[in-house]
Structures are given as C-alpha cells and as structure tokens.
Amino acid sequence: MMLPRRYLLRRGLAASFLLPGLVVPGIAEAGRRVKHPPHKSPAAALPLVVIDPGHGGKDPGAIGITGLYEKHVAFATATELAHLLTASGKYHVAMTRTSDRFIPLEHRVDFAHSKRADLFVSMHADALPDPFVRGASVYTMANKASDHQTALLAERENSADRFGALNFHAEPPIVANILTSLLEKETKTCSARMAHSVVKNLGRELPLLVNPSRQARFVVLSAADIPSVLVEMGFMSNRKDEAALHRADHRRLIAQSMKNAVDAYFETTAAFTRLPG
C-alpha cells in the first residue's frame, strides 16, 4: 500500500507514525476535528498538479528586450505543460489562471489549497539588471535567500507578504505546533526533491543558471502543506534567452522537460512513501 506521509499529516494523524512513543493529549482526536474538503474518490485518486502561469492581466511581469511579455511566455508554456500532463493519463491538472487576467499571489496559493494539490509549479521568465545572465533555474521556499541575485528575484515577484496558514487553529497549541513542524519539514523535503528533478531534466536540454537550484521567500511558494517550486525558464533581460522563449518549439521543449521532471518526482516520491502491507 502506498500512503504519503503528507496525507497523514494533513489529517493530524502523523505524530503516531513519525514520532513513535510520543503521547500527546488530543493527538488522536486532532484529525477528526480538522476540517478538510471531501476525500477524493478512487476514480479521482490521481495526483493533482496545480500549474501557475506567472503574472497576467494588468501585471505583464518582465518585459523583454524586444517587448515580449513574461505573462505571455509563462501562460503559453504552462498551457503546453498542462496538456502534456493531462494527455499522459497519470495526473489531474488545474491552472491558477486560464486566461490573461490578474490574480494576487495569495489567491494562487489559496487556489492550490482549495484543490488539495499534490504539487504546485509556478512558471516564470523574469529579468535581472545584468543582461548577460542567462539560463533556467528553479526556486524553493526559504526565509532567507540563498544569494543576492535570488533575493532580487524574490523582491520582484512578491507583491504581498501573506503566507498560507495551516488549518490547525482548533487544536491545542502543542498539537498544532507538532503538526505544523512535521508538515513543513515534509513539504520542504518534497519541494527540494522536485527542484532536483527540474534541474536534472531541464539541464538535459537547456542552458542553466550557475547553481540553478536556489531558495528565497517567494510568496507564491508559501503553502506549508504543498510541495512547491518556481521555475525561471530564462531571463527576458538576456537577448539569447528572450529570443528562445519567443519560439513555440523552445517553449514545447521546456514543457516536455518539465513533464519529465514531474514524472520523475512522483516516481521518486512513491518510493519514499511506500509502506509495507
């Protein structure tokens, strides 16, 4: 039987599995009190991947050297990725936006929560002051940026400072703290696993930024219970990257590489979460 630890944690049951011998008053009742959307039916048991095309509507994102908008590149690539994942028959897919409209960052996180996503992938193509910097990269959540360049990117992307909260408010403080700590640790581990998969698969086809796996406090990655990555497909401030992102064949190549990364992530995650029985 395969049962992800995050599945247990979301229901307040994991302490008995992950902390053997620890007895906390109320822990057995925690899962019964936490409110959740209805469980997925067997027919809907495929992993749900939420794809987030960056920016949109009144927010164009980065504007390239020739005037190309990041929001259009992100949407075109995200749509292609959604098609590939759906066509594989292995996933359910939802997109935070399906048209050119503005969605606040916190609403994107709320959308992933409402769908009970198993993975959140945000697609971007930002800009930097240095026009010579190019290459794809991937970012995961951290309170402190891994480097100055990443800090600048996070500052550009973040338009709000509201972080998604876990739904453990009805629990005794000691229970809520344990569940929150366990779930955040598990989510961070899974996010890093997905980032590794993205780097490995994008690197086979695309030039990568130096040290392509980085961390910063991106609002859009703030869901504490959903493994999340932000992918920069390249930089609109670099002439070669922008020219490549303008081409449909290049965007399809990115989408295919991302699909391969998602496949590898879920295959690896299944191996890590397989229980005997």
C-alpha positions in Angstrom: 0.0 0.0 0.0 1.2 3.5 -0.8 0.3 6.3 1.7 2.2 9.6 1.6 3.2 10.9 5.0 1.8 14.3 4.0 -1.6 12.6 3.6 -1.4 11.6 7.3 -0.1 14.9 8.4 -2.9 16.9 6.7 -5.3 14.9 8.8 -3.5 15.3 12.1 -2.6 11.6 12.4 1.1 11.5 11.6 2.6 12.0 15.0 1.8 8.4 15.9 3.6 7.2 12.8 6.6 9.6 12.7 7.1 10.1 16.5 6.8 6.6 18.0 6.5 6.7 21.8 5.3 10.3 21.9 2.0 10.6 23.6 0.3 14.0 23.2 -3.1 14.6 24.7 -5.7 15.2 22.0 -3.5 13.9 19.1 -5.8 11.1 18.2 -8.7 13.5 18.0 -6.9 16.1 16.0 -7.5 14.5 12.6 -11.2 14.2 13.4 -11.5 17.9 14.3 -9.5 19.4 11.4 -11.9 20.3 8.6 -11.0 19.3 5.1 -12.7 19.1 1.8 -14.2 15.7 0.9 -11.7 12.9 0.2 -11.0 12.1 -3.4 -12.9 9.2 -4.8 -10.9 6.2 -6.1 -11.7 7.4 -9.6 -10.1 10.8 -8.8 -7.1 9.4 -6.9 -4.6 10.5 -9.5 -2.1 13.2 -8.2 -3.3 16.7 -8.7 -0.7 19.1 -10.2 -1.5 22.8 -10.0 0.3 24.9 -12.6 0.7 28.6 -12.0 1.4 30.8 -15.1 3.1 33.8 -13.6 1.6 37.3 -13.7 -1.3 38.1 -16.0 -3.8 40.9 -16.8 -2.6 44.3 -15.7 0.7 42.7 -14.5 2.9 41.9 -17.5 5.8 40.6 -15.5 9.2 41.2 -17.0 9.3 42.9 -20.4 11.9 41.5 -22.8 14.4 43.4 -24.9 12.1 43.2 -27.9 8.9 43.9 -25.9 7.9 40.3 -25.2 5.8 40.0 -22.0 6.7 37.4 -19.4 3.0 36.8 -18.7 2.5 35.5 -22.3 5.6 33.3 -22.2 4.5 31.8 -18.8 0.9 31.2 -20.0 1.9 29.6 -23.3 4.4 27.2 -21.6 2.2 26.4 -18.7 -0.7 25.5 -21.0 1.6 23.2 -23.0 2.8 21.6 -19.8 -0.8 21.1 -18.6 -1.7 19.5 -21.9 1.2 17.0 -21.7 0.5 16.1 -18.1 -3.2 15.5 -18.8 -2.5 13.6 -22.0 -0.3 11.2 -20.1 -3.3 10.0 -18.1 -1.3 10.0 -14.9 -2.4 13.3 -13.4 -5.2 15.6 -12.8 -4.2 19.2 -13.7 -5.5 22.6 -12.7 -4.2 26.0 -13.7 -4.4 29.1 -11.4 -5.4 31.1 -14.5 -6.7 30.0 -17.9 -6.8 33.5 -19.5 -4.9 36.7 -19.4 -6.1 38.0 -16.0 -4.5 39.3 -12.9 -4.5 37.0 -9.8 -3.0 38.2 -6.5 -0.2 35.9 -5.3 -2.1 34.8 -2.1 -5.1 33.8 -4.2 -2.8 31.5 -6.2 -1.8 29.8 -3.0 -5.4 29.7 -1.8 -6.4 28.1 -5.2 -3.9 25.3 -4.7 -5.2 24.7 -1.1 -8.8 24.6 -2.3 -7.9 22.0 -4.9 -5.9 20.0 -2.3 -2.9 20.0 -4.7 -0.2 17.4 -4.5 2.3 19.6 -6.3 2.4 23.3 -7.2 4.6 24.5 -10.1 4.8 28.3 -10.9 6.2 29.2 -14.3 8.2 32.4 -14.9 10.7 34.2 -17.1 12.0 37.2 -15.1 14.6 39.9 -15.7 17.8 41.0 -14.0 19.8 44.2 -14.1 22.7 42.2 -15.7 21.8 41.5 -19.3 24.5 38.8 -19.6 22.9 36.5 -17.0 21.0 33.7 -18.7 19.8 30.2 -18.2 17.0 28.3 -16.5 16.7 27.9 -12.7 14.3 26.6 -10.0 13.5 28.0 -6.6 12.1 26.6 -3.4 10.8 28.3 -0.2 13.2 29.7 2.4 13.0 32.6 4.8 16.5 33.7 3.7 17.5 34.0 0.1 20.4 31.7 -0.9 22.2 34.6 -2.7 21.8 38.3 -3.6 20.6 37.6 -7.2 17.8 35.3 -5.8 16.8 38.0 -3.3 16.3 40.5 -6.1 14.1 38.0 -8.0 12.0 37.3 -4.9 11.6 41.0 -4.3 10.4 41.5 -7.8 8.0 38.6 -7.7 6.5 39.3 -4.3 3.7 41.9 -4.2 2.3 40.7 -0.9 3.6 39.3 2.4 0.8 37.0 3.4 1.7 33.4 3.9 -0.7 30.5 3.7 -1.7 29.2 7.1 -2.2 25.7 8.2 -5.7 24.7 9.3 -4.7 23.6 12.8 -6.2 26.6 14.7 -8.8 24.4 16.5 -6.1 22.2 18.0 -4.4 22.5 21.4 -1.2 24.6 20.9 1.2 21.6 21.5 -0.7 19.5 18.8 -0.8 22.4 16.3 3.0 23.1 16.8 3.9 19.4 16.3 1.7 19.0 13.2 2.9 22.3 11.7 6.6 21.4 12.2 6.2 17.9 10.8 4.2 19.1 7.8 6.6 22.0 7.0 9.6 19.7 7.2 7.9 17.1 4.9 6.9 19.7 2.4 10.4 21.2 2.3 11.9 17.8 1.6 9.4 17.1 -1.2 9.9 20.6 -2.7 13.7 20.0 -2.8 13.1 16.6 -4.4 11.1 18.3 -7.2 13.7 21.1 -7.6 16.3 18.4 -8.1 14.2 16.7 -10.7 13.6 20.0 -12.5 17.3 20.8 -12.7 18.2 17.3 -13.9 15.6 17.3 -16.7 15.9 21.0 -17.8 19.7 20.6 -17.8 19.5 17.9 -20.5 18.0 20.4 -23.0 18.6 24.0 -21.8 21.4 26.1 -20.5 21.2 26.5 -16.7 22.0 29.4 -14.4 25.1 28.8 -12.3 23.9 27.0 -9.1 20.5 26.5 -10.7 18.6 25.3 -7.6 18.1 28.2 -5.2 15.9 29.3 -2.3 14.1 32.5 -1.2 11.0 33.8 0.4 8.6 33.7 -2.6 5.0 34.4 -1.5 3.7 32.1 -4.3 5.6 29.2 -2.7 4.2 29.8 0.8 1.8 26.8 1.0 3.2 24.9 4.0 1.4 21.7 3.1 2.0 21.6 -0.7 5.4 20.8 -2.3 6.0 23.9 -4.5 8.6 25.1 -6.9 9.0 28.3 -9.0 10.7 27.7 -12.4 12.5 30.5 -14.2 12.7 29.4 -17.8 15.3 32.0 -18.7 15.7 35.8 -18.4 13.8 38.3 -20.5 16.7 40.7 -19.9 19.1 38.4 -21.9 18.9 38.6 -25.6 19.5 34.9 -26.3 17.0 33.7 -23.6 14.3 36.1 -24.8 14.8 35.1 -28.4 14.5 31.4 -27.4 11.4 32.0 -25.2 9.8 33.7 -28.2 9.8 30.4 -30.1 7.0 27.9 -29.8 9.4 25.0 -30.3 11.6 26.1 -27.4 8.6 26.5 -25.1 7.4 23.0 -26.0 10.9 21.7 -25.2 10.7 23.3 -21.8 7.2 21.9 -21.2 8.3 18.4 -22.2 11.3 18.7 -19.8 9.0 19.8 -17.0 6.7 16.9 -17.7 9.6 14.6 -17.4 10.6 16.3 -14.1 7.0 15.8 -12.7 7.1 12.1 -13.7 10.4 11.6 -12.0 9.3 13.5 -8.9 6.2 11.3 -8.4 8.1 8.1 -9.1 10.7 9.1 -6.5 8.1 10.3 -4.0 6.2 7.0 -4.4 9.4 5.1 -3.5 10.0 7.3 -0.4 6.4 7.0 0.8 5.7 3.3 0.2 4.6 1.5 3.3 4.7 -2.3 3.8 1.4 -4.2 3.6 
